[in-house]
């Protein structure tokens, strides 16, 4: 349906297709739906960031609607914010950095002995895995995106089962001939 290959291009493509004089809540939400359907939930930017990007591209903003959307979503907890900041799976290096953040969050929660938050973290990661698995199984998704999603899904699976040895495992994985054949050498 969409022709864009990058998130920024998709945002502009959707905005142009909406053919609107100004951008407010409805337009931001429509763009979010398109970005999520193509790149996954982890690729979503906050409404204010989307609005700023569109403004830089020449859009006229309906500020009050965008501010209302921001305020509705601003009720996020510190856990929600930390989790969102650790959910960039748009590339192999970004995914590895996100898993490092997830692991730091896991260690912090474990040190606090907060079993509920540990379970919430596990459920959130299982949700990320479901999104990745949906990308892998969707034949409309470009082959390189499906390949990357499958790899990152495997990483998250290993991290969930054995977080203590995950980073040693992923170093071995990145140096394997199979990985290098699929993705080349990855610079962090």
Backbone as numpy.savetxt, mean C-alpha at the origin, in Angstrom:
# Nx Ny Nz CAx CAy CAz Cx Cy Cz
-9.36 -1.45 -17.88 -10.18 -0.26 -17.88 -9.32 1.00 -17.88
-8.34 1.07 -16.99 -7.46 2.23 -16.92 -6.19 1.95 -17.70
-5.65 2.97 -18.35 -4.46 2.81 -19.18 -3.17 3.17 -18.44
-3.27 3.92 -17.37 -2.09 4.42 -16.66 -1.30 3.29 -16.01
0.04 3.47 -16.00 0.91 2.47 -15.40 1.49 2.93 -14.06
1.35 4.21 -13.75 1.82 4.70 -12.46 0.64 5.28 -11.69
0.80 5.36 -10.39 -0.28 5.87 -9.55 -0.59 7.33 -9.89
0.45 8.15 -10.03 0.21 9.57 -10.35 -0.53 9.72 -11.67
-0.12 8.94 -12.67 -0.81 9.01 -13.96 -2.26 8.56 -13.83
-2.50 7.55 -13.01 -3.87 7.07 -12.81 -4.72 8.15 -12.14
-4.17 8.83 -11.15 -4.91 9.90 -10.48 -5.33 10.95 -11.51
-4.41 11.34 -12.37 -4.73 12.33 -13.40 -5.75 11.78 -14.39
-5.57 10.52 -14.80 -6.50 9.91 -15.75 -7.93 9.89 -15.20
-8.08 9.49 -13.94 -9.42 9.44 -13.34 -9.99 10.85 -13.23
-9.17 11.79 -12.79 -9.62 13.18 -12.68 -10.11 13.69 -14.03
-9.34 13.43 -15.09 -9.75 13.88 -16.42 -11.02 13.19 -16.87
-11.17 11.89 -16.56 -12.36 11.16 -16.95 -13.60 11.67 -16.20
-13.40 12.12 -14.96 -14.51 12.68 -14.20 -15.01 13.98 -14.84
-14.13 14.65 -15.59 -14.48 15.87 -16.32 -15.22 16.87 -15.42
-14.57 17.23 -14.32 -15.21 18.11 -13.34 -14.50 19.46 -13.28
-15.27 20.47 -12.96 -14.74 21.82 -12.82 -13.84 21.95 -11.60
-14.25 21.27 -10.52 -13.49 21.35 -9.28 -13.46 19.96 -8.63
-12.58 19.83 -7.65 -12.39 18.55 -6.97 -12.80 18.69 -5.51
-13.67 17.79 -5.09 -14.10 17.74 -3.70 -14.13 16.30 -3.22
-14.98 16.06 -2.27 -15.06 14.73 -1.64 -15.35 13.62 -2.64
-16.39 13.78 -3.46 -16.80 12.72 -4.39 -15.68 12.37 -5.36
-14.98 13.38 -5.85 -13.90 13.14 -6.80 -12.71 12.45 -6.13
-12.37 12.89 -4.93 -11.27 12.25 -4.18 -11.61 10.78 -3.93
-12.84 10.51 -3.51 -13.24 9.13 -3.23 -13.25 8.28 -4.50
-13.67 8.86 -5.64 -13.65 8.13 -6.91 -12.22 7.79 -7.32
-11.32 8.73 -7.11 -9.90 8.49 -7.42 -9.35 7.40 -6.50
-9.71 7.45 -5.22 -9.25 6.42 -4.27 -9.71 5.03 -4.69
-10.96 4.93 -5.15 -11.48 3.63 -5.59 -10.66 3.10 -6.76
-10.35 3.97 -7.72 -9.57 3.55 -8.89 -8.15 3.15 -8.48
-7.51 3.96 -7.65 -6.14 3.65 -7.21 -6.12 2.33 -6.46
-7.09 2.13 -5.57 -7.13 0.88 -4.81 -7.37 -0.32 -5.72
-8.23 -0.16 -6.73 -8.52 -1.30 -7.61 -7.33 -1.68 -8.47
-6.48 -0.72 -8.81 -5.33 -1.00 -9.67 -4.09 -1.35 -8.86
-3.81 -0.59 -7.80 -2.55 -0.73 -7.07 -2.70 -1.31 -5.66
-3.93 -1.50 -5.20 -4.13 -2.04 -3.87 -4.28 -0.95 -2.82
-4.83 -1.35 -1.68 -5.12 -0.40 -0.61 -3.87 0.30 -0.10
-2.75 -0.41 -0.13 -1.52 0.17 0.41 -1.02 1.36 -0.41
-1.54 1.51 -1.63 -1.10 2.61 -2.48 -1.90 3.89 -2.25
-2.93 3.82 -1.42 -3.77 5.00 -1.20 -3.03 6.08 -0.42
-3.18 7.30 -0.90 -2.65 8.46 -0.20 -3.76 9.11 0.61
-3.42 9.86 1.66 -4.45 10.59 2.40 -5.15 11.60 1.48
-6.41 11.93 1.78 -7.16 12.86 0.93 -6.43 14.20 0.72
-5.77 14.70 1.77 -5.08 15.99 1.63 -3.92 15.89 0.65
-3.22 14.76 0.64 -2.10 14.58 -0.29 -2.62 14.50 -1.72
-3.73 13.78 -1.92 -4.33 13.71 -3.25 -4.77 15.10 -3.71
-5.40 15.83 -2.81 -5.87 17.17 -3.15 -4.70 18.09 -3.52
-3.62 18.01 -2.75 -2.44 18.83 -3.04 -1.87 18.48 -4.41
-1.78 17.18 -4.71 -1.26 16.73 -6.00 -2.14 17.26 -7.13
-3.45 17.12 -6.99 -4.37 17.59 -8.03 -4.31 19.11 -8.18
-4.17 19.80 -7.07 -4.03 21.26 -7.13 -2.78 21.65 -7.90
-1.69 20.93 -7.65 -0.45 21.19 -8.39 -0.62 20.93 -9.88
-1.57 20.05 -10.23 -1.84 19.73 -11.63 -2.86 20.69 -12.24
-3.36 21.63 -11.43 -4.27 22.64 -11.95 -5.72 22.51 -11.53
-6.03 21.56 -10.68 -7.42 21.39 -10.24 -7.81 22.49 -9.26
-9.06 22.90 -9.34 -9.63 23.82 -8.36 -10.26 22.96 -7.27
-9.95 23.25 -6.03 -10.39 22.41 -4.92 -11.58 22.99 -4.19
-12.48 22.09 -3.78 -13.56 22.46 -2.87 -13.05 22.11 -1.47
-12.35 23.06 -0.90 -11.59 22.84 0.34 -12.45 22.33 1.49
-13.65 22.86 1.64 -14.46 22.46 2.79 -14.82 20.97 2.73
-15.10 20.45 1.54 -15.42 19.03 1.41 -14.20 18.16 1.71
-13.06 18.59 1.23 -11.83 17.81 1.44 -11.44 17.84 2.91
-11.61 18.99 3.55 -11.31 19.09 4.98 -12.25 18.21 5.79
-13.53 18.17 5.42 -14.49 17.31 6.12 -14.09 15.84 5.99
-13.68 15.43 4.81 -13.22 14.05 4.59 -11.99 13.76 5.45
-11.08 14.70 5.48 -9.88 14.54 6.31 -10.25 14.38 7.79
-11.14 15.24 8.27 -11.53 15.20 9.68 -12.22 13.88 10.04
-13.03 13.37 9.12 -13.70 12.09 9.37 -12.69 10.96 9.52
-11.63 11.05 8.76 -10.62 9.98 8.79 -9.53 10.23 9.83
-9.48 11.42 10.37 -8.40 11.77 11.30 -8.55 11.08 12.65
-9.64 10.37 12.85 -9.86 9.68 14.10 -9.01 8.42 14.23
-8.08 8.24 13.33 -7.23 7.06 13.37 -6.38 7.04 14.64
-6.10 5.85 15.11 -5.24 5.70 16.28 -3.78 5.71 15.85
-2.90 5.80 16.82 -1.46 5.73 16.52 -1.13 4.40 15.85
-1.81 3.33 16.29 -1.61 2.01 15.68 -2.01 2.04 14.21
-3.17 2.65 13.90 -3.64 2.73 12.51 -2.64 3.48 11.64
-2.13 4.58 12.17 -1.17 5.38 11.42 0.12 4.61 11.20
0.61 3.96 12.24 1.84 3.17 12.10 1.65 2.05 11.10
0.49 1.42 11.14 0.21 0.32 10.22 0.12 0.84 8.78
-0.56 1.95 8.58 -0.66 2.51 7.23 0.72 2.90 6.70
1.56 3.44 7.56 2.90 3.83 7.14 3.78 2.63 6.84
3.36 1.47 7.29 4.14 0.24 7.07 3.47 -0.65 6.03
2.69 -0.07 5.15 1.91 -0.88 4.22 2.18 -0.53 2.76
3.36 -0.04 2.44 3.70 0.28 1.05 4.28 -0.97 0.40
3.49 -1.59 -0.45 3.91 -2.81 -1.12 4.03 -2.57 -2.63
4.30 -1.33 -3.01 4.30 -0.95 -4.43 5.55 -1.40 -5.17
6.58 -1.81 -4.46 7.81 -2.30 -5.09 8.49 -3.24 -4.10
9.45 -4.00 -4.60 10.18 -4.92 -3.72 10.92 -4.15 -2.61
11.69 -3.09 -2.94 12.37 -2.36 -1.86 11.39 -1.71 -0.87
10.28 -1.15 -1.39 9.28 -0.54 -0.50 8.65 -1.58 0.40
8.40 -2.76 -0.14 7.81 -3.84 0.66 8.76 -4.27 1.77
10.03 -4.39 1.44 10.99 -4.79 2.47 11.07 -3.73 3.57
11.08 -2.46 3.18 11.09 -1.38 4.18 9.82 -1.42 5.03
8.68 -1.71 4.39 7.43 -1.80 5.14 7.44 -2.96 6.12
7.99 -4.10 5.69 8.05 -5.25 6.59 8.98 -4.93 7.77
10.05 -4.16 7.52 10.91 -3.74 8.64 10.11 -2.88 9.62
9.27 -1.98 9.09 8.45 -1.15 9.97 7.42 -2.01 10.73
6.82 -2.96 10.01 5.88 -3.87 10.66 6.57 -4.64 11.79
7.79 -5.06 11.53 8.52 -5.82 12.55 8.85 -4.94 13.75
9.22 -3.69 13.50 9.47 -2.76 14.62 8.19 -2.55 15.43
7.07 -2.42 14.72 5.78 -2.27 15.40 5.47 -3.54 16.21
5.71 -4.71 15.62 5.48 -5.99 16.32 6.32 -6.06 17.59
7.59 -5.68 17.49 8.47 -5.73 18.67 7.99 -4.78 19.76
7.55 -3.60 19.35 7.05 -2.62 20.33 5.80 -3.15 21.03
4.89 -3.70 20.24 3.65 -4.24 20.81 3.95 -5.44 21.72
4.86 -6.29 21.28 5.23 -7.47 22.09 5.87 -7.03 23.41
6.70 -5.99 23.37 7.34 -5.50 24.59 6.30 -4.96 25.58
5.20 -4.43 25.04 4.11 -3.93 25.89 3.18 -5.06 26.32
3.43 -6.26 25.79 2.60 -7.44 26.08 1.13 -7.19 25.75
0.90 -6.52 24.62 -0.44 -6.17 24.19 -0.93 -7.20 23.17
-1.58 -8.25 23.67 -2.01 -9.36 22.82 -3.06 -8.92 21.80
-3.93 -8.00 22.20 -4.96 -7.54 21.27 -4.33 -6.83 20.07
-3.38 -5.95 20.33 -2.73 -5.24 19.23 -1.90 -6.18 18.37
-1.29 -7.20 18.98 -0.57 -8.20 18.19 -1.52 -8.93 17.25
-2.70 -9.26 17.76 -3.70 -9.91 16.91 -4.18 -8.96 15.82
-4.40 -7.68 16.17 -4.81 -6.69 15.17 -3.76 -6.57 14.08
-2.49 -6.58 14.47 -1.40 -6.50 13.50 -1.43 -7.72 12.57
-1.59 -8.89 13.16 -1.65 -10.12 12.36 -2.82 -10.05 11.37
-3.98 -9.62 11.85 -5.16 -9.53 10.97 -4.94 -8.52 9.84
-4.29 -7.41 10.16 -4.00 -6.41 9.13 -3.06 -6.97 8.07
-2.05 -7.71 8.50 -1.11 -8.31 7.55 -1.82 -9.38 6.72
-2.71 -10.13 7.33 -3.50 -11.11 6.57 -4.36 -10.39 5.53
-4.86 -9.21 5.87 -5.61 -8.41 4.90 -4.73 -7.97 3.73
-3.50 -7.55 4.04 -2.56 -7.19 2.97 -2.29 -8.40 2.08
-2.13 -9.56 2.69 -1.89 -10.78 1.91 -3.08 -11.08 1.00
-4.29 -10.87 1.49 -5.49 -11.10 0.66 -5.50 -10.19 -0.55
-5.13 -8.92 -0.34 -5.05 -7.98 -1.47 -4.02 -8.44 -2.49
-2.87 -8.87 -2.00 -1.81 -9.35 -2.90 -2.27 -10.59 -3.66
-2.93 -11.50 -2.97 -3.41 -12.72 -3.62 -4.46 -12.40 -4.68
-5.28 -11.38 -4.42 -6.26 -10.95 -5.42 -5.56 -10.40 -6.66
-4.48 -9.65 -6.46 -3.72 -9.14 -7.61 -3.12 -10.29 -8.41
-2.59 -11.29 -7.71 -1.96 -12.44 -8.38 -2.99 -13.18 -9.23
-4.19 -13.35 -8.72 -5.20 -14.15 -9.43 -5.96 -13.36 -10.49
-5.86 -12.04 -10.50 -6.57 -11.22 -11.48 -5.76 -11.15 -12.77
-6.23 -11.82 -13.80 -5.51 -11.88 -15.07 -5.42 -10.51 -15.76
-6.24 -9.56 -15.34 -6.15 -8.21 -15.91 -4.98 -7.42 -15.34
-4.45 -7.88 -14.22 -3.29 -7.23 -13.60 -2.06 -7.54 -14.44
-1.23 -6.53 -14.73 -0.01 -6.78 -15.52 0.85 -7.88 -14.89
1.50 -8.64 -15.76 2.29 -9.81 -15.32 3.35 -9.43 -14.29
4.03 -8.29 -14.48 5.08 -7.90 -13.54 4.51 -7.57 -12.17
3.32 -6.98 -12.15 2.67 -6.65 -10.87 2.24 -7.94 -10.17
1.70 -8.90 -10.95 1.30 -10.19 -10.36 2.51 -10.92 -9.79
3.62 -10.89 -10.53 4.85 -11.56 -10.07 5.33 -10.94 -8.76
5.36 -9.60 -8.72 5.81 -8.89 -7.51 4.85 -9.16 -6.35
3.55 -9.14 -6.62 2.56 -9.39 -5.56 2.73 -10.79 -4.99
2.99 -11.77 -5.84 3.20 -13.13 -5.36 4.43 -13.25 -4.48
5.49 -12.56 -4.88 6.73 -12.58 -4.09 6.51 -11.94 -2.72
5.87 -10.77 -2.71 5.66 -10.06 -1.44 4.70 -10.84 -0.55
3.70 -11.49 -1.15 2.79 -12.34 -0.37 3.57 -13.46 0.32
4.50 -14.07 -0.41 5.33 -15.12 0.19 6.16 -14.55 1.35
6.71 -13.36 1.16 7.49 -12.72 2.22 6.65 -12.54 3.47
5.44 -11.98 3.29 4.58 -11.74 4.45 4.19 -13.04 5.13
3.99 -14.09 4.35 3.69 -15.40 4.92 4.84 -15.87 5.82
6.06 -15.74 5.34 7.23 -16.13 6.15 7.35 -15.24 7.39
7.12 -13.94 7.21 7.24 -13.02 8.34 6.21 -13.35 9.43
4.98 -13.66 9.02 3.95 -14.01 10.00 4.31 -15.27 10.79
4.88 -16.25 10.10 5.21 -17.52 10.76 6.46 -17.44 11.62
7.50 -16.76 11.10 8.80 -16.75 11.79 9.44 -15.36 11.71
8.86 -14.38 12.39 9.41 -13.03 12.28 10.85 -12.92 12.79
11.22 -13.77 13.72 12.56 -13.69 14.31 13.66 -14.00 13.29
13.38 -14.85 12.32 14.41 -15.21 11.33 14.09 -14.70 9.93
13.02 -13.90 9.81 12.59 -13.46 8.49 13.69 -12.73 7.72
14.38 -11.80 8.36 15.33 -10.96 7.62 16.55 -11.76 7.16
16.93 -12.78 7.90 17.99 -13.68 7.42 17.48 -14.46 6.21
16.24 -14.92 6.29 15.65 -15.66 5.17 15.54 -14.77 3.93
15.07 -13.54 4.09 14.86 -12.69 2.93 16.19 -12.30 2.28
17.25 -12.18 3.08 18.58 -11.94 2.50 18.99 -13.11 1.62
18.78 -14.32 2.12 19.08 -15.51 1.32 18.22 -15.54 0.06
16.94 -15.23 0.22 16.01 -15.24 -0.92 16.46 -14.25 -1.98
16.83 -13.04 -1.59 17.23 -12.02 -2.57 18.51 -12.39 -3.30
19.33 -13.23 -2.71 20.57 -13.66 -3.36 20.41 -14.95 -4.14
19.21 -15.51 -4.14 18.98 -16.77 -4.86 18.90 -16.53 -6.37
19.31 -17.50 -7.17 19.20 -17.37 -8.63 17.76 -17.15 -9.09
16.80 -17.81 -8.43 15.39 -17.65 -8.80 14.95 -16.19 -8.64
15.27 -15.60 -7.48 14.87 -14.21 -7.23 15.55 -13.27 -8.22
16.86 -13.44 -8.40 17.60 -12.56 -9.31 17.10 -12.71 -10.74
16.68 -13.91 -11.12 16.12 -14.11 -12.45 14.81 -13.38 -12.64
14.02 -13.28 -11.58 12.72 -12.61 -11.66 12.82 -11.10 -11.48
13.67 -10.66 -10.54 13.67 -9.25 -10.13 15.02 -8.56 -10.25
16.08 -9.29 -10.53 17.41 -8.70 -10.56 17.91 -8.44 -9.15
18.95 -7.65 -9.05 19.48 -7.27 -7.74 18.69 -6.09 -7.22
18.34 -6.13 -5.96 17.51 -5.09 -5.35 18.38 -4.25 -4.43
18.31 -2.94 -4.63 19.01 -2.00 -3.75 17.99 -1.46 -2.76
18.34 -1.47 -1.49 17.43 -0.91 -0.48 17.64 0.57 -0.35
